[in-house]
Amino acid sequence: MDKLRNYDVSFSGLKTGKHQFKFEIDKTFFQLFDTEQEFTNPKISVDVLLDKHTTFLEFEIKIDGIVELVCDITNDSFDHPIENEIKVLVKFGEEYDDSEEDVITIPTSDHAFNVAQLIYENVALSIPMKKVSPNISNEDLEILEKFSPKETEEEEEPQSDPRWEALKKLKDKN
């Protein structure tokens, strides 16, 4: 966690109200996490808005930038703009707990909240599942569609095994 200390938002000395923090992240940020990335060359600016209340904190994390993706169709690299926003409520309690989706509990003794994981997740959620380069022409897509497997319509009533039919007839006779 020491490597992520640069992403601590210290709230203990702040007055109640709104406070803004900015981060510029690149590939060194993502190297702090032990996961393989689906993108390269990230250039992302992060705006963290903290609304401090007396008993809880509200975080709004906005990302805006560009990542380099590899097209699923052509294997060519292309720049993909990303933009996303998440909101998280941070409350105080006995121990750290992030089991709720939009609520994180941190120990009452904490004086700062680390936003690195939230930034990471926000970027990860912004990457599309299907990566298609904007440079692909309609002709390329038509060729791809022509050679892709076709879905067959399922028959409405599945064919039953004739052996089962014979057993049912024997059962009905008894």
N, C-alpha and C positions, 0 to 999 in steps of 0.2 A: 504493500500500500504506500510505501515511502515514495516510489516513483510517481505515484498519482497525486502526491501532495500539492502539486501546482494547480490542481483542480478543486481544492478546498475552498468553500465559500464560508468565510468566517462571519458569523452573525451575532456573536456575543456583545460586541461593542456598538452595534448598529441600533439606531432609534427605530421605533415602530413606524412602519410605512414601507414604501417601495424603494428598492435599490437595484441598480443594474451592474452586471459584470459581463465582460467580453473575453472570449477566448478565440484564438486562431489555432486550428488543429491541422496537422498534416500526417504523413506516414509515421513519424516518430510517436505520435499519440497512439496509433493502432498497434505499434510494436510493443507497447506496454501490456497488451492483452495477449494471452497465449492461444490465439485462435487464428485460423487461416481466413484471409479476407477474400471476398469476391470482387474486389476492386483494387486499383492502384492509383497512385498520385492524387490523394485527396487534398483539396484546398477548400477548407470549410471554415466559415466564421460562425461562432456560437454566441448567441445573446441569452444570458440568463437573467431573468427578472425575478427578484426575491421580494415578496410582499410579507414583511415580518409583522406578526400579530403577537399579542402577549403570551398566548398559550400554544401557538403553532406557527408554521412557516408554509407559505405557498410559493412553489417554484414553477416558472414557465420557461421552458427551454426551447429556443428556436434555432434551427440550423439552416444554413443557406450556403451553397457552394457547388463544387464540381468534383466528380470522381471519374476515373477512367475505368470503363467496363470493357469486357470482351463480348462481342456479338455471338449469340448462340448459333446463328445461321452461317455467318461468314468467317468467324474467328478473328475479325478485324477489331482493333481497339477503337473506342470512340469516347468522347467526353459526354458525360450524362449529368445534367443539372439535378441537384437534390434540394429539397426544401421540406421541412417538417417541423412540427411543434408538438410538445407534450407538456402536460401539466401534472404536477405531483404535489400532494399535501404531505408535509413532514410534521409529525407530532412527537411529543416527548413521552417516554415511558421507562420501564425498567431496563429493557435491553433492545438491541437492534432487531427489527422484524420487518421484512419486506414481502410478507406472504399475501398482502392485499394488493390489488392491481395498481391503484392510484394513490395509495397511502403507505408511507414508510414511517416506522417508529424508530427513533434513535434514543440512546440513553440520555437522561436528563442532564448528566454531567458533561455532554459534548458541547463544544463551543464553535464547531464548524461542521459543515456538511459537504461531503465529497460528491461532486456531480459527474465525475468521469464515467461511471457506469451508465448513468442516464444519457450522457452525450453519445456514448458508444451504441447503446440500444436505439437511440433516436436515429442515428445514421444508418444502422443495420436495417431498421424498419423502412427506410427511404429507398433502399435498393430494390428494383423490381425483380420479380421472380423470373420473368422472361426478358432477356436482354437482347433487344433488336436495335441494330444501328440505324440511325436516321438516314444513312447513306444507301440503304437498300432500296432498290427500285421496285416498282409494282411488277415489272417483268420477272424479277427474281422471286418475288412472293408467289406469282402465278406458277412458275416452274416448280417451286417447292410444294405448293398445294397439289399440283398434278401428280407428283411422285410420293406424296405422303399417304400412309395407309388410310383406307376409307372405313368409316364406321358402318357396320352392318346392322340393319334393323333386326331386333330380336323378335322371334315369333311370339304371338300373343299367348299361345298355350304350349307349354313345353311338351315335347314328345315323351310319352311314358315308355318304359322298358316293357316289351311284350311278356317277359317272364313274370313281372309283377301282375300284369293283366290276367295271366293264366292262374296265378295264385289267388287273386281276388275272386275269380269265377268259382274256384274250388271252395273258397270260404263261404260264398253266397249260397252254394248248394247245401251246405250243412246248416 
